[in-house]
Amino acid sequence: PVALASANCALSAAQAVAGGERSSFALCRPPGHHAGKDYAGGYCFLNNAAIAANWLSSRGHVTVLDIDYHCGNGTQDIFYERDDVLTISIHADPDFEYPHFIGFADERGRGRGFGFHHNFPLPKGTGDAEYLQTLDIGLAKIREFKPACLIVSAGMDIYADDPLGTIKVSTQGIGEIGSRIASLGLPSVIVMEGGYANEALGRNILAFLTAFS
C-alpha cells in the first residue's frame, strides 16, 4: 500500500503539470528509480518517475532526467526500446557503485530506442564544477529532443556529506543544478528519489526546488 501511494503521489504531480502547472513536486517514499519492468531493487518497488512519465507520454514526448547518486537502472530498463521518452542518468560510475551491472556510457538504447538513452558515469569525488559540466551536456540533449515536459528523478544523495555517496556536491551546487534544469523552461515534475543525510535533506531539496517556484 505504501509503494502504491508513492506511485500515486508521482501521478498526482504529473496530473498537476498536465493541468497547466509549470512545476510540481512529488515527495515520494519509497523511491522508485531502481524498479524495472518486472523487478524491484534498491529500496524501490514501483518506479514512480517512470509511471508518471509513461502517463504523460500520451500527451507528447517526455524526458526523464535522473540526478540521483545511483544509476536509474529501472528507468533505463523500462524505456530502453522507446523513442518517445528520452532518458538521461547522471550517477556514480557503476564500476565501483551500485547497481554495478548497468549504467555505463556505452548503453544508448535498443532498437527504436537507440540514441534515446544516455548514461553519464562520474568518478569518486566529483565536485560542483565537474558535475555542472556534465549536467550541461545532458541539458543540451534535452533541448535537442524538445520534449513537451520533463520528469526529474531528484536524488539528494549527490550531497557531499551523504553517508551512502562519494560525489561531493554542495548545497549551493544542488541549488545551481536546480536553476540550470529550470532554465529549460519545461513543465516539470520533480520526483523524490534517494538522500540519506537526514539533517541536510530538507535544506538540499529546498535549494533544488527554489528555482522552480
Secondary structure, DSSP 8 states (H G I E B T S, - for coil): -HHHHHHHHHHHHHHHHHTT-SEEEE--SS--TT--SS--BTTBSS-HHHHHHHHHGGGS-EEEEE-SSS--HHHHHHHTT-SSEEEEEEEE-TTTSTT-SS--TT----GGGTTSEEEEEE-TT-BHHHHHHHHHHHHHHHHHH--SEEEEEE--TTBTT-TT---BB-HHHHHHHHHHHHTT---EEEEE-----HHHHHHHHHHHHGGG-
